[in-house]
């Protein structure tokens, strides 16, 4: 079966009632639902958390005044095409704008999809030249779009080009592919992800335990067995994973697949995504609930990407209270303890 890419295809599969009703919502972003994710949907659940991530909703036409087309300020921090330079020691490199699936909450929803141009050979060389000319750049995060949608040979050439930059110590790849289209993680693709000198890390995006299908677990095992360290990124989403039980199950499943939970992202102020957003207070309460349920290995950092391109900050709950003589420390189970200042 092929990836579903139109409202009509979603209607044939019974995932929406009417293509005509959702025409306006679909115009805001491309549609793509892989066979792996289609099979993971519970058709008996009208609020299925897998479908909610990929199937357009009429709610996407509701745009709040504080929602932004570029919510994390990529454009303001892009000195050359394909580069975002937000922190002194690292840059984003975006070689293409296509993805295996299109998440309806995506913070780059205005840019990704068919027709989103990949960097030309000349533009990619300019981007690499930008990194070469700045010895303070220690890490490059290859994102997009999804870098693992590149042909293995082209991806390998990109990794080789980055690896040749002596001051670049770390290459990080951000991808949804191992989770939503595990069959793409072939031996040829894995071989392309092996620089000779630099350290390479792969960050996988996974939001619900049911996304870790047999194909996803096999893809993650293939990567880990070949020595590629894996970290996990999750977006906190209303109706998908905004309860402690789901988050606990997800983080345990990731660790069992040799993926270290890295970030739990507070949802960005993306146009038409208010139905996915939770309050920061709700997020903090959920993260606090996880502290007593999960070991440190399974704890992600709860972060907010400050609108306007100002970077990520941790926004997790506090465990310290005020006392004139000592700190009051709250343990993972709600107990209060004095600690000398």
C-alpha positions in Angstrom: 0.0 0.0 0.0 1.2 3.5 -0.8 1.3 6.6 1.4 -2.1 8.4 1.6 -1.6 11.9 0.2 -5.1 13.3 -0.5 -8.4 14.0 1.3 -10.0 11.6 -1.1 -7.6 8.8 -0.1 -8.4 9.5 3.6 -12.1 9.4 2.8 -11.8 6.1 1.1 -10.1 4.7 4.1 -12.9 6.0 6.4 -10.6 8.4 8.2 -12.7 11.4 7.4 -16.4 11.8 6.6 -16.1 14.3 3.8 -13.2 15.6 1.7 -15.2 18.7 0.8 -15.7 19.7 4.4 -11.9 19.7 5.0 -10.8 21.4 1.8 -9.9 24.6 3.5 -8.0 22.8 6.3 -6.0 20.7 3.8 -4.8 23.8 2.0 -2.8 24.8 5.0 -0.4 21.9 4.8 0.4 18.8 2.7 -1.0 15.4 3.6 1.0 12.2 4.0 0.1 9.1 6.1 2.4 6.1 5.7 1.1 2.5 5.7 2.9 1.9 9.0 0.9 4.8 10.7 -2.3 3.9 8.9 -2.1 0.4 10.4 -1.5 1.8 13.9 -4.7 3.8 13.9 -7.6 2.3 15.9 -10.6 2.7 13.6 -13.0 2.2 16.5 -11.8 5.3 18.3 -13.0 8.6 16.8 -10.4 10.5 18.8 -7.5 8.1 18.0 -4.2 9.8 18.9 -2.4 8.5 15.8 -5.0 9.7 13.4 -5.2 13.1 15.3 -1.5 13.7 14.4 -1.8 13.2 10.6 -5.4 13.6 9.5 -6.6 17.2 8.8 -9.1 18.7 11.1 -11.6 21.6 10.6 -10.0 23.2 13.7 -6.9 24.0 11.6 -8.8 26.9 10.1 -9.1 28.6 13.5 -6.0 30.9 13.7 -5.5 32.7 17.0 -3.9 36.2 17.0 -0.8 35.0 18.8 -0.1 32.2 16.4 2.7 32.7 13.9 3.8 31.5 10.5 7.4 31.2 11.7 6.9 30.5 15.4 10.5 29.8 16.4 12.1 32.5 14.2 13.9 30.4 11.7 13.8 33.1 9.0 15.3 35.8 11.3 18.3 33.5 12.1 19.0 32.3 8.5 22.1 34.0 7.2 22.2 31.8 4.0 19.7 29.5 2.5 19.4 26.2 4.4 21.2 27.5 7.5 19.7 28.6 10.8 22.3 29.9 13.3 20.6 30.5 16.6 23.3 29.5 19.1 27.1 30.3 18.8 28.3 26.7 18.8 25.7 25.0 16.5 23.7 25.5 13.4 20.7 23.8 11.7 21.2 22.6 8.2 18.0 22.1 6.2 18.9 20.3 2.9 15.3 19.5 1.9 11.6 20.1 2.9 9.9 16.8 2.3 8.8 14.3 5.0 7.5 10.8 5.2 4.4 12.1 7.1 3.1 15.6 7.7 2.2 16.2 11.3 -0.7 18.6 11.6 1.1 20.5 14.5 4.4 20.9 12.6 6.2 24.2 13.5 7.4 24.3 9.8 4.0 23.5 8.4 4.1 26.7 6.2 7.3 25.4 4.5 7.4 21.6 4.3 5.7 19.4 1.7 5.8 18.6 -2.0 7.2 21.6 -3.9 9.3 22.6 -1.0 12.6 23.0 -2.8 15.7 21.1 -1.8 19.0 22.9 -1.7 20.7 23.0 -5.0 24.3 21.8 -5.2 25.5 25.4 -5.2 23.3 26.3 -2.2 24.4 23.3 -0.3 28.1 24.2 -0.9 27.4 27.7 0.3 25.8 26.3 3.4 28.8 24.1 4.1 31.1 27.0 3.4 29.3 29.0 6.1 30.1 26.2 8.6 33.7 25.9 7.4 34.3 29.6 7.9 33.2 29.6 11.5 35.4 27.5 13.8 33.1 28.2 16.8 30.5 25.8 15.2 30.9 22.6 17.1 27.7 20.8 16.1 25.5 20.7 13.0 21.9 19.5 13.3 20.6 18.2 10.0 16.9 18.7 9.8 14.3 19.9 7.3 12.0 18.3 6.2 13.4 14.9 7.0 17.0 14.2 6.1 16.4 10.4 5.9 14.2 11.0 2.9 17.3 11.7 0.9 18.7 8.9 -1.2 21.4 7.1 0.7 24.2 8.1 -1.7 23.2 11.8 -1.4 22.9 11.5 2.3 26.3 9.9 2.5 27.8 12.7 0.5 26.4 15.2 2.9 27.7 13.4 5.9 31.1 13.1 4.3 31.1 16.8 3.5 30.3 17.7 7.1 32.8 15.2 8.4 35.5 16.9 6.5 35.1 20.1 8.5 37.7 19.7 11.2 36.2 21.9 13.9 32.8 20.2 13.6 32.8 17.6 16.3 29.1 16.4 16.2 26.6 15.8 13.5 23.0 15.3 14.7 20.2 14.1 12.4 16.6 14.8 13.3 14.1 12.3 11.7 10.7 10.8 11.8 11.5 8.1 9.3 12.5 5.2 11.7 9.2 5.6 13.5 6.7 6.2 10.7 8.4 4.3 7.7 10.8 1.9 9.3 11.4 0.0 6.0 13.4 3.0 4.7 16.1 2.2 7.3 18.1 -0.2 5.1 21.7 -1.3 5.4 22.6 1.2 2.7 21.0 4.0 4.6 22.7 3.0 7.9 26.1 2.9 6.1 25.5 6.5 4.9 25.2 7.6 8.5 28.7 6.7 9.6 31.2 9.5 9.4 34.9 8.6 9.8 35.8 11.2 12.4 32.9 13.2 13.8 30.3 11.8 16.3 26.9 11.2 14.8 23.7 11.1 16.8 20.2 10.4 15.5 17.2 12.1 17.2 13.9 10.3 16.4 10.5 12.0 16.8 7.9 9.8 18.5 4.7 11.0 20.3 2.7 8.0 21.3 3.7 4.4 22.3 1.6 2.9 19.5 3.9 4.6 17.0 6.6 2.1 18.1 5.3 -0.6 15.7 7.2 -3.8 14.9 8.7 -2.0 11.9 9.8 1.0 14.0 11.4 -1.2 16.6 13.2 -3.1 14.0 14.5 0.1 12.4 15.7 1.4 15.7 17.4 -1.9 16.5 19.2 -1.8 13.1 20.5 1.7 13.9 21.5 0.9 17.5 23.1 -2.4 16.5 25.3 -0.4 14.1 26.6 1.8 16.9 24.4 4.9 16.1 23.3 6.5 19.4 19.6 7.4 19.5 17.8 10.1 21.4 14.1 10.8 21.4 12.0 13.9 20.9 8.3 14.2 21.8 5.8 17.0 21.4 3.3 17.4 24.2 0.0 17.3 22.4 -3.6 17.6 23.7 -5.6 14.5 22.8 -2.4 12.6 21.9 -0.2 12.2 25.0 -1.3 14.8 27.6 -1.7 12.2 30.4 0.9 10.7 32.7 0.0 7.1 31.8 0.6 7.6 28.0 3.8 9.6 28.6 5.1 6.9 31.0 4.4 4.1 28.5 6.0 6.1 25.7 9.2 6.9 27.6 9.5 3.3 28.8 9.0 2.0 25.2 11.6 4.3 23.9 14.2 3.3 26.4 13.4 -0.4 25.7 14.2 0.4 22.1 17.5 1.9 23.1 16.3 5.5 22.6 17.2 8.0 25.3 14.3 10.4 25.8 15.8 13.9 25.2 13.2 16.6 24.8 9.5 16.9 25.6 8.6 20.0 23.6 5.9 22.4 24.7 3.8 22.9 21.5 4.8 26.0 19.5 2.5 28.8 18.6 1.9 27.4 15.1 -1.0 28.9 13.0 -4.2 26.7 13.3 -2.9 24.4 16.0 -4.6 25.7 19.1 -6.5 22.4 19.4 -3.2 20.6 20.1 -1.9 23.1 22.7 -1.8 22.5 26.5 -1.0 25.0 29.2 2.5 25.2 30.6 1.1 24.5 34.0 -0.5 21.3 32.7 2.8 20.3 31.2 4.7 20.9 34.4 2.2 18.8 36.3 2.6 15.9 33.9 6.4 16.1 34.1 6.2 16.2 37.9 4.0 13.1 37.8 6.7 11.3 35.7 9.4 12.0 38.3 8.1 9.4 40.7 7.1 6.9 37.9 10.3 6.7 35.8 14.0 6.4 36.3 16.3 9.2 35.3 17.1 7.3 32.1 13.6 7.8 30.9 13.1 11.4 31.9 13.0 14.0 29.0 13.7 17.7 29.6 10.5 19.7 29.2 11.4 22.7 27.0 9.8 25.8 25.4 11.2 27.2 22.1 10.9 31.0 22.8 9.0 32.6 19.9 11.1 34.9 17.7 14.2 32.7 17.4 15.5 33.1 21.0 16.1 29.4 21.5 14.9 26.7 23.9 14.6 27.0 27.7 13.8 24.4 30.3 10.4 25.0 31.8 10.1 21.9 34.1 8.5 22.1 37.5 10.3 23.4 40.5 11.0 21.2 43.6 12.2 24.0 45.8 10.1 26.1 48.2 10.9 29.2 50.2 12.0 29.2 53.8 14.1 31.8 55.6 16.5 29.2 57.1 16.5 26.3 54.7 15.3 25.2 51.3 12.2 23.1 51.2 12.8 20.3 48.8 9.8 18.3 47.4 10.6 14.7 46.6 9.1 12.7 43.8 6.2 11.6 45.9 5.2 15.0 47.3 7.0 14.9 50.6 8.6 18.1 51.9 12.2 18.1 53.3 14.4 20.9 54.7 17.8 21.3 53.2 20.4 23.8 54.6 21.1 26.8 52.5 
